[in-house]
Amino acid sequence: MKIIGIDPGLRNMGWGVIAVDGPRLRHVANGIVHSEGSELGPRLATLYRGLCDVIAEHAPVAAAVEQTFVNKDAVGTLKLGQARGIALLAPASVGIEIGEYAPNAVKKSVVGVGHAAKEQIQHMVRFMLPGVAFEGPDAADALAVAICHAHHLQGRSLRIKIKA
């Protein structure tokens, strides 16, 4: 099963695709969809088209998106929320089920603690996906989101087996 993790951003939207086979995780691809310019509409359209292209190329069956946090800049938070909308819309438009995770939940799933530094997250992603080369920090974050979703699905599958 392939999972795409998405780290929403208005300038740089990170994405990472992993393959899950039972307890095994394997890196498939990662990258960043870039948007430029000052007009919001064209930037969002660029992000949407780029993410749709990635989904078409790698054909994931599940998606995970990192939730945004509210910061002191209301305008920045609103714009990031719009980019997050694109991150949800692209997989939803082709019928892919989406999981959403808070940043601390991603960190806890990948590192073991909810307040890990970016370097710790990248180290653990490299450990879990040997040989991975990140296209950038946003792509590394997206792979962490995908790993978090894989762990969530594995845990849910285990709970279903126990109940049966």
Sequence and secondary structure as in RCSB ss.txt:
>XXXX:A:sequence
MKIIGIDPGLRNMGWGVIAVDGPRLRHVANGIVHSEGSELGPRLATLYRGLCDVIAEHAPVAAAVEQTFVNKDAV
GTLKLGQARGIALLAPASVGIEIGEYAPNAVKKSVVGVGHAAKEQIQHMVRFMLPGVAFEGPDAADALAVAICHA
HHLQGRSLRIKIKA
>XXXX:A:secstr
 EEEEEE  SSEEEEEEEEEETTEEEEEEEEEEE  SS HHHHHHHHHHHHHHHHHHH  SEEEEE     S HH
HHHHHHHHHHHHHHHHHTTT EEEEE HHHHHHHHTSSTT  HHHHHHHHHHHSTT   SSHHHHHHHHHHHHHH
HHHHHHHHHHHHH 
